Amino acid sequence: LSPGGGMSSAPSHRGFTYDFSIWYCPEDDHIASRISERLRKEGFRGYAEHQDQVAGTSVILTAVEVIEASRVAILLLSAKSLGDPWCQRVSQWNLYHIIRCRGTKLIPVYVGVKKAEVPPFLQHLVELEYQTEFFFNRLVDNLRMPRSAARGAGPAPSS
């Protein structure tokens, strides 16, 4: 699998191929593109679901491989993605992987949805709200922070 963003000077931690992977429904491609481009400019290597998928490869196998190869998984949670069975399945795979491997961090990004609308299995995670002023700063900080430090950090402040 190609990292999609080329090589960077930012080292990947613990042998992960990707510093981040971003998962979303096709209707949210413009938001995913903006996030992915910004993170790549910061020097992170990433995989964006609908942009970096190689034609002719198994979507399911690729998703599982990328989830396992990513240090941080970013889930865009919008009204469209919450109603999409594929997006729900990818969310479950990501959560299963972080529980099983304890090496990957999962960051839900709320795009125009409230916590009460999010599936219960994702509500315990500390979320970021896309529309807030400091969204990109917080996301970059989360990517730079080791998972062990993030665990004790507590909830992110609201803006």
Residue, then its C-alpha position, 0 to 999 in steps of 0.5 A: l500500500s502506498p502512503g499516499g502522501g510520500m515520505s516525510s521527515a516525521p518519523s512513524h512511531r513503533g513501525f506503523t506505516y501511517d501516522f494517520s488514516i482517515w475514514y469517512c463517507p464519500e459525501d464528506d470527501h471535501i472535509a477529509s481532503r482538507i484534513s488530510e492535506r493539512l496533516r501531510k503539510e505538517g509532515f505526517r504520513g497518511y491514508a485517506e479512505h476514498q482518495d488512496q484506495v487502489a483500484g482493483t484491490s479488496v476494499i475490506l482487506t485494504a481497510v483492515e490492513v490500513i487500520e492495523a498499519s495506522r498509529v492514529a485512526i480519524l473517524l469523520l462522524s457526520a449525519k451521512s456517515l452515521g447512517d451508512p452501514w460501511c462507515q459503521r463497520v469501519s468504526q467498529w473495526n477501528l475500535y476493535h483494533i485499538i482494544r486488541c492492539r493498544g497501539t493505535k489511537l482513535i479520534p472521532v471528529y464530529v462534523g455537524v453532529k452531537k454526542a447523543e447522535v453517535p453510536p454508544f460504542l464511540q461515545h466514550l472516546v474524546e472527540l474533536e469538533y470539526q467546526t471549532e476554531f482550534f480544531f487543526n491545532r488540537l488534531v496535530d497535537n493529538l498526532r504528536m502526543p504518544r498514546s500513553a500520554a494521551r490516555g492520562a490527558g482527560p477530555a479535551p476542553s471545549s471551544 
